[in-house]
Amino acid sequence: MRILHTSDWHLGRSFHRESLLAAQAVFVDHLVETVRAERVDVVAVAGDVYDRALPPVDAVALLDEALGRLRAAGARVVLISGNHDSALRLRFGSALFEAAGVHVRTAPDQSWEPVLVDDVAFYGIPYLEPELVRAAWELPDRGHTAAITHAMTRIRADAARHRASVVLSHCFVTGGQASDSERDISVGGVAHVPLTAFDGVDYVALGHLHGRQRMSETVRYSGSPLAYSFSEVGHVKGSWLVTLGEEADFVPAPVPRPVGRLRGDLDDLLADPAYTRYEDHWLQVILTDAVRPKSAMDRLRARFPHTLALSFDPVGATPAAQPVPVSGRPEAEVALDFVREVRGEPAAPEEEDLLRQAIEASRVKETMA
């Protein structure tokens, strides 16, 4: 049996206000082609299908298209909800989908109800919010470990009846490496689940962390299909192709636009040919000029049109001056002092005129409100 393990699609997500839907559609194309080329039997989607509980309509349309195309390519789909998904909304139509070979698991009590494919049992543990299952499951503690341990105890009891077992789970396993784009799921400061909680099954397809990771030979994160933060620079995105009992292979996903980080003096970044390869990247730029350059973002985008984030870390800057009193002073003077402080030089005459006009317009608007 061949399983394609993927997760954290986050359909509908943007990247610093840039829509990622077209790039996510490219990933769906790649996933369908992989299913055909590798003769995949089951696609396991380990949660965070959408980026938010109420997804935009174009994200819903893309999921609808993806599920239909994966089934047409010959694979069954087992899908669980993650902490970004609305379990109730994602569950809509699941009874009908079941008959069509798309198995959606969003209810906690479904965790130990297997999807059987040639006597291989697939168990989908959706994201378990500990407070929602603690009373019903009579858990001894309020953390994620207690919730996952309870589900896995029930799963192991059922899995003994089948030839092999695969678990999908959306959680943070101890030792996993986080990035900046996952939403915190800690409860009382504790979010981690020990790796040993997943002992006793043949493969565990994890979701939640956005970098691919091998927690053990049989417990892995596939990571997200695209970079969703600049902390993921250098990540290789894709899916795990798993044949039970054999070593898994990682299938890299296409990169519609790479992400990168640049740091340096503005003039050097604009002139150095070594940075040519970054001209098509989504970029985070940190400028180290001792004096903050004027129109820095506009100048950067002239060479690097996909610069999305800009910050300043001046090298050799003079220590910050003592706070300047503002009480009783005209707003324009305070604002111009601020410009002088952060830039190291006064505002240009045309900038001063614009600033005074803006302050006057604001005052007029407040008066008329």
N, C-alpha and C positions, 0 to 999 in steps of 0.2 A: 504493500500500500504506500502511495506517495502523497505526502501532506505538504501543503504550502502554508507556512506560518507567517502571518502578517498582523499588524496592529497599528493603532494610533494614526488612523487616516486623518482625523480632524477635518473632515469635509466642511467647507465654509470658512476656514481660517484665513486670516490675512497676515501679512508679514510687514510690520511697520506701515500699515495702511495699503499695502500692495496686495491685491487679490491673488490668491494661490489656486483658484478653481481650475484654471487652464492647466497648470502644472499637475494638479491632482487628477485631472482627466487623462493626462499623458501617463501617469502611473497606472490608472485603471487599464489603459490600452496594454501596457507592459504586463500587468498581472494576467490579463486574459491570454495574451500570447504565450506567457510562461506556462499557463495551464495546458494549452494546446501542445506546445513543444515538448513538455516534460511529462505529459499524460498524467496530470495531477488528479487524484481521486477526491481529495477533500481540501478545501481552502478554509483555514482556521483563522478567524479575525478576532484578536484578543482585546477588544474594547476600544473606547474613544473613537467610534465611527464618525461621529459629528464633533464639532468643536464646542458646541454649546447646546443646552437643553432644548432651546427653540431654534432649530437651524434655519437658515435662509432657504427659500424654495428651490434655488438652483442647486444647492447642496443635496436636498432631498431627491431632486431629479437625477443627480449624478449617482447616488446610491442605488436608486431604482434601476438605472441603466447598468450599473456594475453587476448587481446581483443577477439580472437577466442574462447578461453576456457570460458570466462565469458558469451559469447552469447550461447555457447553450454550448459552451466549450467542453462540457462533460464532467465538471466537478460539482460535487455537493458542497454546500457552504454551512459552516457552523460559526455562529457569530454571537458574541456576548456584549453587554453594555459596559461602558467604562464610567469613570467619575465625571466626565464631561457630558455624557449622554443623559437624556431623560429616559429612564427605564420604561415608563408607561408609554411614551410616544414611540419609542423604538419597537415596542412589543406589538404595535398595531398591525393587524393582519397576520400575526405569527402562526395562528392555527392553519390558515390557508397556505402560508408559505411552506409549512411543514410538509404538506402533501406534494409540494413541488420540489422538495429537496433543499430548501433553505431553512435552516434550523436556528431560530433566534432564541437566546436564553437571556432573560433579563430579571426573572423572579428568583430570589434566593433559594426557595424550596425546590426549584428545578435543577439545582446544582448537581444532585446525585441521580437525576433521571437521564440515562444515557441516550445518545443518538448512535444507533448501531449501523455500521457500515462493514459488511462482510465479517461480522462478529468482532470488530474492533469498536470498543465503546468510547465515545467522545463525551466528556463531561464539561459543561460550560458553567464556570463559577463567575457570575457577573460581579462587578464592583460591589463589595459588601460594605455598606455604611454600618459600622458596629452598633450604633445606637438603635438602628432600625431592626436588627435581628437579635439583639441581646436578650430581650424578654421572651420572644417567641422560641428561641433556641435554648433558653435557660443557661446562658454562657456565664462562666465564673468571673470573667474579666470583660472590660469594655473596649479592648483594643482589637486591631486587625488580626493579631495572632490567634486569639480565641475564636474569631469568626471563621477564618480559613481552616483552622484545626478541626472545628466541628464539621465543616463541609467535607474535608478530606477524609475524615473518619467514616462518614457515610459513603463516600465514593469508594474507598478501599473495600468496604464490605460488599458493595455491588460488583466491583471490578473483578473480584475473584471468580465470577461466573463466566467471564469472557476471555477470549484468546489474547487480547491486548487492550491497553487503555491509554487514552490521551486526555489530558486536562487542559482547559483554557482558563486562565485566571488573570484578573486585572488588579495588580497590587505592587507593593514595593518590597522586594526581597532583600534581606540584609546583605550588604556587600555590593549592591548595585550602584552604578554611577549615574547620578542625576545630571540634568542640564538645566538651563534657565527657563525652559518652555513647558515644564510639567506643573500642573496645579498641585499645591500642597494637600496631602490627604491625612496629615497627622491627627491623631486623637490623643489629647492630653500630652502632646509632645512626642508620641510614639506612633510611627507609621510603618515600621519595618516588620516583615514576617520572616522567620528563620527558614533557610533553605530546606531543613529537615522536615518542615511541614508537608512537603510535596513528595516525600519518600513513598515508594511502593507502586508507582505507575510507570509506564514505559516512556512517556514524553510529556513535558509540561510546556505549553505555549503561553508565554507571559506577555502582558501588555502593561503600559503605563510609562516606563522609562523610554526615552526617545533615542537612545543609542543602542545599537545591537550589542548584545552581551551574552556570553556563555557562562552561566552560573555553575553549571556542571555539564556533563556530557548529555544529560537528558532534560535539563532545565535551562531555557534560553529566553532572552528578549529579542524580538525581531527589530525593535526600534521603529521610529516613524519613517514613512516613505520619502519625506522631504525634510530639510532643515527648517525648524520653526523658531530658532533663535541663533544669534551669532556665537553662542557658546558651543554650537554644533559644527563649527568650522573643522574640517578634517574628518567628520563622520562619513562612513560609507553606508549609504542607505539601501534598503532592499528587504528581502524576505528569506527565511530559512526553508530550504527544500529538504524534507525529512522523509527518509525511508526507515521504518521501524526496524531496529536492530542493527542499523548501519550508521556511519558517520554522516551528519547533516552537511549539506552544502549551502553556502550563502549565495543568493542570486542578486547581484547589484541592480538597483533601479536606475532608470535614466535620470539625468540631472538637467532639467530645463534651463536653470540658471544657478550657477554656484554661488556660495556666500563666501565672504572674505573679510579680513580685518587689516587695516593699514594704520600705521602710526608714523608720524614724522612731521617735519617742517613743510608747510604748504607749498612753497616754491619747489622744494625737492620732489614732492609727490607729483606735482604737475609737470616737471621737466624730465625726471629720470625714466629712461626707456625700460628699466627693469620692471616697472609697474604696468607695462602694456597689457600683460595677461589678465590684469584685474579690470580692464575697461568694460567687460560684459558682466561683471559680478554685482550682486547685491552687496553693498559695502557698509561696514561700520568704520568710521575714520576718527582717529584721535590726533589732533594737531598739537604739536609741541612748541610752536612759535612762542618766543618770550613775550611778544606783543600780539594780542588777538587780531588776526587779519580781518579786514573789511570784506564783506560779501563772500565769506569763506565757502558757504554751501554752493552759491552760484558758480564760483570759480571751480570748485571741485567737480560739479556736475557737467562742466564744459568738457572735462576729460573723462570723468567717471559718471555717466548719466544715471546710473542706478545706485548712487550713494543714498542711503536711507537714514543713517544715524551719524550724528556729528557731536563730538565732545572735545574739550580742551584740557590739556595737561601741560601748561607752559614750563619749559626748561629754563632755569636761571631767572625766573620771575622774581621781582622784589617782594619782600614780605608784605602782607596785607596791612594797609594803613589802619589807624584807629578809627572806630566808627564815627561817622559824620552826623552831627545832630540834624534832625529833620523837622522837629516841631516848630511851627510858626513860619517855616520858609515856603516860598512859592513852589508849587509842584514841579514846574519846569526846571528850577535850579536843582532840586533833589534828583530828578531824572538825569539831568546832564552830569551831575556829580557821579552818578552810578555808571554812566557810559564811560567817563574818564577813568573810573576805578578799574573796570573790567578790561578796558582796552589799552590803558596806559597812555592815552592821548585824548584830547578833547574831540567832541563830535564835530564833524564838518558843518559849515554854515547851512547847507541844504538839509542836513540831518536835523540840525537844531530847529529849522523852520518847520519841518514835518512834525517833530515832537511837540512843538508849541501848538501847532494846529490841532493835533490829536487831543491834547489836553483841553484845549478850548472847546472842541466839539463834544468831548465827554462832559464837560461842565454844563454846556447848553442842554445836552440830552437829559442830564440829571434834573436840571431846573424844570424842564417841560414834562417830566415823567409824572 
